[in-house]
Amino acid sequence: MPVDAGVMNPGYDLGHGRGGDAGRGNDSLETAESLGAAFRARREARGQDLDQLSLATRIRPQYLAAIEAMRLDELPSRPFAIGYVRAYAGALGLDPEEAVQRYKRDVPETGAVRAGGRRA
């Protein structure tokens, strides 16, 4: 979850799926080649750069770039990656839960669970 620094850039809309243009473009989450491609297209359409979104989400620009490029091995653990996807989607005015579902569908957890509860 992003850290709330209590500072917001004037005119910056986090959306979180409500109001403004937040509802537009959610179909792109389903139709885009990848979740990262949907995020990049939405960011570019809104004229935002990674540094702006980094300030708004409190996520390092390198991590946002890694999500867009689907270089997910560059992210911290899966729970952090899911939180980053949720925060990034909200900052772009996309539905955060739809984005997380797309992420989980595209990047399933690796390793089958063996007898005794240990991962393979």
N, C-alpha and C positions, 0 to 999 in steps of 0.2 A: 504494500500500500504506500502511495506517495506520502511524503512528509508535508504537512501543511505549514508553510512558512508565513502564512498570513499576508502574502503579497501577491497581487494580481496585476498583470499589465492591463492598462486601459484598453477596452475594446476586445479583450481576449475572452472568448467564450469556450468554457470547458464542456458545455453541452450535457454530457452524461446521459444522452438519449432523450432529452426533454427540451422542447421549445426551439426557437430559431431554426437553423438548418440542421439541427441534430438528427432529425428523423430521415433526412434525405441521404441517399447513398448507402443505406444498410444493405441493399441488394448486392453491392459490390463485394461485400464480405463473402457472399456465396458464389459469385460469378468470376471473381478475380482468379488469376493463375495461382496465387498464394495469398496468405494473410498479409505477408510483407508487401506484396505488390499492391494490395488494396490500401494498406496504410500509406505507402509512398504516393499512390495516385491521389488519395484524399488530401494528403499534406500539400502536395504540389498544387492541386486545384484550389486550395485555400491560401496559397501564397505564403506558407510558413516554412521556416527552416528548422533543422534539428536543434539548433541552439535555443530557439524560442520555445520549442516543445520540451526541451530538457529543463528549462527554467520552470515551466508550468507543471511538469509532471514530477520533477525532482529525480529524473532518471538520466544517467550519463548519456551524452550524445552518441558515444560509441555503442552503447547497448541499443539505442533506438535505431541506429544504422544497421546493427546486426539483425534486429528483428525485420527490418525492411528487406534485407538481403537474404533472410532465412538462414543466417549463419548462427544458428541457435546454440551451437557448441561454445560460442563465445560468451554466453550469458551465464550468470550464476545458476544455482540449482533450479529445478523445475518449479517449485513454489514461487520463487522470485520471478521467473520468466512469466508465469501466469499472471502474477500481480502487475508486471510491466505491460503485458498485453492489455489487461483490463484498463490500466491507467492511460495508456497510449490511445486506445480506442475512444475512451471518454474525452480525452483532450482533442481528438479529431472530430468529435460530434457523432461518432458511431456508437452502436449499442455495445457496451462492454461485455455483456454476457454472451451475445452472439459471437463476438470476437474470441472469447475464451473457448466457446464450444468449437469454433473452427480450428483454433490452435490444438485443442485436445484431439480432434478428429485427424488433423494433418500430422500431428506429432504425438503418437500414442506413447505411453510409458513403455520403456524398454525392459526386457528381462521378465521371463515368466517366473511365477512363484513356485518354488519347489516344495516338496513335503517338508514340514517343519517351519514353514513360513519364510524361508530364505529365498532370496532372488537368485536366479540362474546367472 
